[in-house]
Amino acid sequence: LFYAVQWDLYQKYLFDKELKQPFKQVFRELYVPTKDELETSNRSERYQGHQVQPQKTVALLRGRGWTVNYEEGLQKVYHKEGFRATIY
């Protein structure tokens, strides 16, 4: 979306429709690979090795309507839209 110059249009759409995301996806920070990173790789590796803290993630998502299924991971059902999101 960034390189296609569509990111701002997508943000406007989400804002206008009052769609809520379970965590920052479209309104998050964007880290475009630097020139040095592109010379050594085709992607940014500046956060390689960083891990999400599971307990904080569960607490955050539970507060936003997600449920814990110990066999399938965290999930949220969007009945109106007809789909289920899962994080394992």
PyMOL commands that set and color helices and strands:
alter all, ss='L'
color gray80, all
select helices_A, chain A and resi 7-16+35-40+54-62
alter helices_A, ss='H'
color red, helices_A
select strands_A, chain A and resi 67-69+73-78+83-87
alter strands_A, ss='S'
color yellow, strands_A
deselect
rebuild
show_as cartoon
